[in-house]
Amino acid sequence: MKLDELTRRRDLLCLATAAASGAVALLSAALAFCALRPRPVVVVPGAAAPRIASPGDVPDAAAVSFCLIHIYEFDSFTPGTIETATRSLKGRIAPRAWAEAGEGLDRRARVIQEGRISSQVVVDPQGRVERAPQGTIAVTLEGTRRVFIADKLSREERVRYRLELEPCAPTSGNPHGLAVLAQSVEEVADAARR
């Protein structure tokens, strides 16, 4: 090869290197722009504006709907789903009841997994709603619960759920603006059902 041809190839190689460097710089700038631009915002109903729900703002149907979701997540589980259900339930506990209820839910999850316990509940959506003067809302619902141990039906019972709710700031994880302050589950006697 002649010296002129080597020089020309060197010039073309330098030009190709400069073009590649320019393309890399342009792509880096585009990537940085995409990474740093503001993300779209999803507005959750009830959390669109910062405000605290008050008992007058929470319709009875919304309180019953919240309780139905909570009860189904609380009492419809398998050993494989109890950890996810426990995390979700903890998101609906009122702050002043969280420490005790959170520990209770963790113990319950361990017992369910070790005992291979499953549960299925069917709740009547017609509930009774009571409003207390201190701002809490009590919802009472009845349903049928079936408990299985190692995939065998252990017991079937009629139960009554009573949840005491307090208004709270709505969040994306809990858009109802309600939190569970207390909860009780009791078996309904046959005579009381009739």
C-alpha positions in Angstrom: 0.0 0.0 0.0 1.1 3.5 -0.7 1.5 6.2 1.8 -1.4 8.2 0.3 -3.8 5.4 0.6 -2.9 4.7 4.3 -3.3 8.4 5.1 -6.8 8.4 3.5 -7.8 5.3 5.4 -6.5 6.8 8.6 -8.7 9.9 7.9 -11.7 7.8 7.2 -11.1 5.9 10.4 -10.9 9.1 12.4 -14.1 10.4 10.7 -15.9 7.1 11.6 -14.6 7.3 15.2 -15.8 10.9 15.5 -19.3 10.0 14.0 -19.6 7.1 16.5 -18.6 9.3 19.4 -21.2 11.9 18.3 -23.9 9.2 18.1 -23.0 7.9 21.6 -23.2 11.4 23.0 -26.5 12.0 21.3 -28.0 8.8 22.6 -26.6 9.5 26.1 -28.3 12.9 26.1 -31.6 11.3 25.0 -31.4 8.6 27.7 -30.6 11.2 30.4 -33.6 13.3 29.2 -36.0 10.3 29.4 -34.7 9.3 32.8 -34.9 12.7 34.4 -38.3 13.9 33.0 -41.2 13.9 35.4 -43.2 10.7 35.6 -46.9 10.6 34.9 -49.0 10.8 38.0 -51.9 8.5 38.8 -54.6 10.1 40.9 -56.4 7.7 43.2 -60.0 8.6 44.0 -60.2 9.9 47.5 -56.5 10.8 47.6 -56.7 13.5 44.9 -56.7 16.3 47.5 -55.1 16.2 51.0 -58.0 16.0 53.4 -59.2 13.9 56.3 -62.5 12.0 56.0 -65.0 12.7 58.7 -67.8 10.3 59.8 -70.3 12.4 57.9 -68.3 12.1 54.7 -68.2 8.3 54.8 -71.5 6.9 53.4 -72.8 3.6 55.0 -72.3 1.8 51.7 -68.6 2.8 51.6 -68.0 1.6 55.2 -69.7 -1.7 54.4 -67.7 -2.1 51.2 -64.4 -1.5 53.1 -65.4 -4.1 55.7 -66.3 -6.7 53.1 -62.9 -6.3 51.5 -61.2 -6.5 54.9 -63.2 -9.6 56.0 -62.6 -11.5 52.8 -58.9 -10.8 53.0 -58.9 -11.7 56.7 -60.8 -14.9 56.6 -60.3 -16.3 53.1 -56.8 -17.7 53.0 -54.5 -20.6 52.4 -51.0 -21.2 53.8 -49.6 -19.9 50.5 -51.6 -16.7 50.5 -51.6 -15.7 54.2 -48.3 -13.7 54.0 -49.6 -11.4 51.2 -53.0 -11.1 53.0 -51.2 -10.2 56.2 -49.2 -7.4 54.5 -52.4 -6.0 53.0 -54.3 -6.2 56.3 -51.6 -4.3 58.1 -52.1 -1.4 55.6 -55.7 -1.0 56.9 -55.0 -1.0 60.6 -55.5 2.3 62.5 -52.2 3.8 63.7 -53.2 3.6 67.4 -54.0 -0.1 67.1 -51.1 -1.1 64.8 -48.5 -2.4 67.3 -50.8 -5.0 68.9 -52.7 -5.9 65.8 -49.6 -6.2 63.7 -48.0 -8.6 66.1 -51.3 -10.6 66.3 -51.5 -10.9 62.5 -47.8 -12.1 62.3 -48.5 -14.8 65.0 -51.7 -15.8 63.2 -49.8 -16.2 59.8 -47.2 -18.5 61.4 -49.9 -20.7 63.0 -51.8 -20.9 59.7 -48.6 -21.9 57.8 -47.4 -24.4 60.3 -50.9 -26.0 60.8 -51.7 -26.1 57.1 -55.0 -24.2 57.8 -57.2 -22.7 55.1 -60.4 -20.8 55.4 -63.2 -19.7 53.1 -65.8 -17.1 54.1 -69.0 -16.0 52.4 -70.4 -12.8 53.9 -73.9 -11.3 53.6 -73.4 -7.8 52.2 -76.3 -6.4 54.2 -74.6 -5.0 57.3 -75.6 -2.8 60.2 -73.7 0.5 60.5 -73.6 2.5 63.7 -71.9 5.9 64.2 -70.4 6.7 67.6 -70.2 10.3 68.9 -66.4 10.1 69.1 -66.3 9.8 65.3 -65.9 6.0 64.9 -68.0 3.8 62.7 -69.1 0.3 63.8 -70.1 -2.2 61.1 -71.6 -5.6 61.8 -71.8 -8.3 59.1 -72.7 -12.0 59.2 -71.4 -14.8 57.1 -70.5 -18.5 56.9 -66.9 -19.6 57.4 -65.4 -23.0 56.5 -62.1 -23.9 58.0 -60.0 -26.6 56.5 -57.0 -28.4 58.1 -54.7 -30.2 55.7 -57.4 -29.9 53.0 -60.1 -31.5 55.1 -63.1 -29.6 56.3 -62.7 -29.1 60.0 -65.7 -27.0 60.8 -68.4 -24.8 59.2 -69.9 -22.1 61.3 -72.1 -19.0 61.1 -70.1 -16.0 62.3 -70.6 -12.4 63.1 -67.9 -9.8 62.3 -67.9 -6.5 64.1 -65.4 -3.9 62.9 -64.8 -0.5 64.5 -63.5 1.9 62.0 -62.0 5.4 62.2 -61.6 7.9 59.4 -58.0 8.5 58.2 -56.3 10.2 55.3 -56.9 8.2 52.1 -53.8 6.7 50.5 -53.1 4.8 47.3 -53.0 1.5 49.3 -56.2 2.4 51.3 -58.3 4.8 49.2 -61.4 4.3 51.4 -60.2 6.8 54.0 -61.0 4.3 56.8 -58.8 2.2 59.1 -59.7 -0.7 61.4 -59.5 0.3 65.0 -60.9 -3.0 66.5 -62.3 -6.2 65.2 -64.2 -9.1 66.7 -65.4 -12.4 65.2 -67.9 -14.5 67.2 -69.8 -17.6 66.4 -73.6 -17.1 66.0 -75.6 -19.7 68.0 -78.3 -21.6 66.1 -81.1 -20.1 68.2 -79.9 -16.6 67.4 -80.0 -17.3 63.7 -83.7 -18.2 63.6 
